Amino acid sequence: MIDFKKDKSVEPTDENLSIVLGDSFSAYKALVEKLSDFEAGLEWRFYKDGGWLAKVTRKKKTIFWGEPAKGHFTIGLHFNERNKQGVLELNIAEELKQLFSNTPPNGSKLTTLKIDISSESVLPDVYQLIEYKKRVK
C-alpha cells in the first residue's frame, strides 16, 4: 500500500493518489480543478513529521492544507477567533458548523475545521469556505 506519510520517494501523482483515494479521487480532482476559480493553487510538500501535504494558497495566504488518506482527501482550514463567527454564518451543512463550534482552538489560537472529502457532495460547502477564507484577514 502507498504511504504518503513516510515515503518521500512515493510522490502524490494522480496515479498514486487515485490508488489511495479510490472512489473519492474524482472529488479530489474536481476540487483541484476548481481552485483556479479562486485564484488559488496547490503545491505538494514533504514534511519529515507529516509526510506529503498539499498546501493551497492564494497569493501569499494559505487557504487550506490537504492530506490524502485511504478512501478520502482530508482538508484543514484554519480560522482565527475574529473569523470564527463568520464560518458559523455561512450557508454550509449544519454538521460542519457543529463540528467547527465544538473544536477547541489549538495552541496558536486558531480553530481548524477538518473535512473529509470522500464524494463531490461536500464540495459546495468547501467552495463557500474557500471563498470566505479568501476574503477574511
Protein Blocks (a to p, Z undefined) as FASTA:
>chain_A
ZZfklmmklccbfklmmmmnmmmlmmmmmmmmmmmmnopacdddddfklopaddddehjb
cfbdcdddehiacddddddfklmmmmmmpccdfklmmmmmmpccdfkopacdddddfbfk
lmmmmmmmmmmmmmpZZ
